[in-house]
């Protein structure tokens, strides 16, 4: 994860995915743990998977209410 804040920690399980055939689907779980921040605080990050040739990036937004 690349993040603009240290207020959010992310755990991805499993840490890597292996694909054997085209269009194969895999599942993963992402757990976020955030520190207390003032209401109205926003932060942004992204989850990135890469095999060295291909990159898949998912944007993530956090908002404290």
N, C-alpha and C positions, 0 to 999 in steps of 0.2 A: 504494500500500500504506500502510496505517496500522499502525504498530507501536509496541509499548511498549518496544522496545529499539533501540539503534543498532548492536547486534552482528550484525544480519542485513541484508544488502543484497539487493534483489530487482530483477531485470531481466525485463520482460514484453515479448515480441515476438509480434505487432506491438503497438504501444502503443494502437491503437484498432481497433475492429471495426465494419464497416458491414453492415447487413442489408437485403436488397431485398424479402424476402417472409416471411410468417409461418412459423414452425417451421424456418427455415433454420438450418443448423448451421455453425459456424465453429470453427477450432482456434487455439490460442495456446500459446506455450511460456513457462514461468516458470523462471528460473534463480536459485537462492539461493546467496549467498556469505556464510558466517558466520565470525566471529572465534572464536578459542578461548575457551571458557568452562569454568568448573569443572563436573565431572560432576554431574548432577542438576539443572542449571539449566534452567528452562523459560521460554519467552517466547511471546507471542501476537501475532498480527497479522491483518489481513484484506486481501484484494484486492477492490477495488471498481470496477465499471464503471458509468458513468452517461451518459445522453444529455440530462441536464437535467430529464427528466420521470420516467424509470424508473431504478431503482438495483438492481443485482445485486451481492450481497456474498458472498464466500466466506471462511469463517474458516480461519486457518492456525495451527498449533501447532508449536513447535520444542522439541526436548528434546535436551540434550547428554548423552552417555553416556560 
